[in-house]
């Protein structure tokens, strides 16, 4: 499986994720969250930034179900799901991820027909250091 | 023809050339580039030594120096490359038009040579990952361009009620035109609705026939000033308007992170294009719309103003994209069914329509919109005869 190839702006996201925390880069002056992380705020041009914890609650904005041809590790799991989740605390921050049945479960552990746009999801963390998502009971 | 200010009708495409298209060609990319460029110059009746400007894509592997040396170009005073893969196609012509209109050069050649059929699929490269945006997408298995566009397609279908039949209408129009074009890869391969609806998935909601071809081939065109164009061998096809588009807060193909991800670069390019044109979308007789994936076409139809927001799917109904319809589409077969060479075949087909020499000629066509990749930072040309 591919690991994130990070840069200076993105590294804190992954460091917090490895500790089981979901945090979003936020302007230190105007408090506007921004994603993907970048050196300065597109709204007020401030270079001050902080990494603000978010609740981990979100909704599925869209999803796909990839099939072959894929990279070998992913091909073994296909068809699996990839979702875009809109964060409840910061609706314009949308994270690409996977819906799984439980922390540590594989990318194909939830039948695709259970995934819906608008479904409520919650962030969970496993040993990979990548945030995953589980469906909330509605 | 009015003598507008700036770019308007100041330059014309006077030569087009191409190699055969195939899944595998024996020649290497440099050789294919040379063949296409020489064919375009021959079509124009212009000697290689007269060329003083070149433009291509940043992804083009044949450098200006190699091309110029091999085919015997003159002293070059302008050369440019445009980024973002298929988003750069029309911009290559736009850059030449700007250079010629401002006196930096007089004879320009744009080209693209690519062995995408024989060569590796770029997404298979796991060593040259860019941190932005790949760190946010690839580890989760969003690996290929088709996955990135399928994500937008799903959302688009959800918001506006677009259906797989709408995407099929796009695939079918392109295939029908390819069936009229002996140069097209899919010339002898008709497509049916049943084939489409039972095809294997690539990335749901997109199936095999929603994806472009994987092609070896090269194309080129020659751009000169309007005065010179009158003396060339072919009917001039004027660059009436040209635009690039990189919207504020845009994020490339994975455009999930701005306020309104379903309005992409097409909207930005279109605003500029129409502002500088004497024509409106209603005046366009035929369109060559970038079709790496079928789902890009409804988005582009909206972006370039052929229909309102959310109506791009419904626009394709009733044969609208076929010959005789409201907007005949990709009349050589496009990237879906003629050849996928980063959209350059859409430019040359636009020229053929306005010369009256297309294999699926729209009677009396006098204005053609050509677009580059939607999703990525893009470009567009409005051509007229």
HADDOCK unambig.tbl for C-alpha pairs under 7 A between the chains (distance, minus, plus):
assign (segid A and resid 1 and name CA) (segid B and resid 139 and name CA) 6.74 0.50 0.50
assign (segid A and resid 2 and name CA) (segid B and resid 138 and name CA) 6.86 0.50 0.50
assign (segid A and resid 2 and name CA) (segid B and resid 139 and name CA) 4.74 0.50 0.50
assign (segid A and resid 3 and name CA) (segid B and resid 139 and name CA) 5.45 0.50 0.50
assign (segid A and resid 4 and name CA) (segid B and resid 135 and name CA) 4.44 0.50 0.50
assign (segid A and resid 4 and name CA) (segid B and resid 139 and name CA) 5.93 0.50 0.50
assign (segid A and resid 5 and name CA) (segid B and resid 129 and name CA) 6.99 0.50 0.50
assign (segid A and resid 5 and name CA) (segid B and resid 131 and name CA) 5.34 0.50 0.50
assign (segid A and resid 5 and name CA) (segid B and resid 135 and name CA) 5.35 0.50 0.50
assign (segid A and resid 6 and name CA) (segid B and resid 131 and name CA) 5.31 0.50 0.50
assign (segid A and resid 6 and name CA) (segid B and resid 135 and name CA) 6.00 0.50 0.50
assign (segid A and resid 7 and name CA) (segid B and resid 131 and name CA) 5.90 0.50 0.50
assign (segid A and resid 35 and name CA) (segid B and resid 257 and name CA) 6.74 0.50 0.50
assign (segid A and resid 62 and name CA) (segid B and resid 151 and name CA) 5.91 0.50 0.50
assign (segid A and resid 62 and name CA) (segid B and resid 154 and name CA) 6.22 0.50 0.50
assign (segid A and resid 62 and name CA) (segid B and resid 155 and name CA) 5.36 0.50 0.50
assign (segid A and resid 63 and name CA) (segid B and resid 151 and name CA) 5.61 0.50 0.50
assign (segid A and resid 63 and name CA) (segid B and resid 154 and name CA) 6.85 0.50 0.50
assign (segid A and resid 64 and name CA) (segid B and resid 147 and name CA) 6.78 0.50 0.50
assign (segid A and resid 64 and name CA) (segid B and resid 150 and name CA) 6.33 0.50 0.50
assign (segid A and resid 64 and name CA) (segid B and resid 151 and name CA) 5.66 0.50 0.50
assign (segid A and resid 64 and name CA) (segid B and resid 203 and name CA) 6.16 0.50 0.50
assign (segid A and resid 64 and name CA) (segid B and resid 204 and name CA) 5.40 0.50 0.50
assign (segid A and resid 64 and name CA) (segid B and resid 205 and name CA) 6.76 0.50 0.50
assign (segid A and resid 65 and name CA) (segid B and resid 203 and name CA) 5.32 0.50 0.50
assign (segid A and resid 65 and name CA) (segid B and resid 204 and name CA) 4.91 0.50 0.50
assign (segid A and resid 66 and name CA) (segid B and resid 147 and name CA) 6.73 0.50 0.50
assign (segid A and resid 66 and name CA) (segid B and resid 202 and name CA) 6.10 0.50 0.50
assign (segid A and resid 66 and name CA) (segid B and resid 203 and name CA) 4.10 0.50 0.50
assign (segid A and resid 66 and name CA) (segid B and resid 204 and name CA) 6.32 0.50 0.50
assign (segid A and resid 67 and name CA) (segid B and resid 201 and name CA) 6.25 0.50 0.50
assign (segid A and resid 67 and name CA) (segid B and resid 202 and name CA) 5.03 0.50 0.50
assign (segid A and resid 67 and name CA) (segid B and resid 203 and name CA) 5.65 0.50 0.50
assign (segid A and resid 68 and name CA) (segid B and resid 202 and name CA) 6.26 0.50 0.50
assign (segid A and resid 71 and name CA) (segid B and resid 124 and name CA) 6.61 0.50 0.50
assign (segid A and resid 74 and name CA) (segid B and resid 141 and name CA) 6.57 0.50 0.50
assign (segid A and resid 82 and name CA) (segid B and resid 140 and name CA) 6.68 0.50 0.50
assign (segid A and resid 82 and name CA) (segid B and resid 141 and name CA) 6.69 0.50 0.50
assign (segid A and resid 82 and name CA) (segid B and resid 142 and name CA) 6.51 0.50 0.50
assign (segid A and resid 92 and name CA) (segid B and resid 257 and name CA) 6.39 0.50 0.50
assign (segid A and resid 92 and name CA) (segid B and resid 258 and name CA) 6.54 0.50 0.50
assign (segid A and resid 92 and name CA) (segid B and resid 259 and name CA) 6.33 0.50 0.50
assign (segid A and resid 93 and name CA) (segid B and resid 257 and name CA) 6.24 0.50 0.50
assign (segid A and resid 94 and name CA) (segid B and resid 256 and name CA) 6.64 0.50 0.50
assign (segid A and resid 94 and name CA) (segid B and resid 257 and name CA) 6.01 0.50 0.50
assign (segid A and resid 96 and name CA) (segid B and resid 136 and name CA) 6.47 0.50 0.50
assign (segid A and resid 96 and name CA) (segid B and resid 137 and name CA) 5.83 0.50 0.50
assign (segid A and resid 97 and name CA) (segid B and resid 140 and name CA) 5.49 0.50 0.50
assign (segid A and resid 98 and name CA) (segid B and resid 140 and name CA) 6.44 0.50 0.50
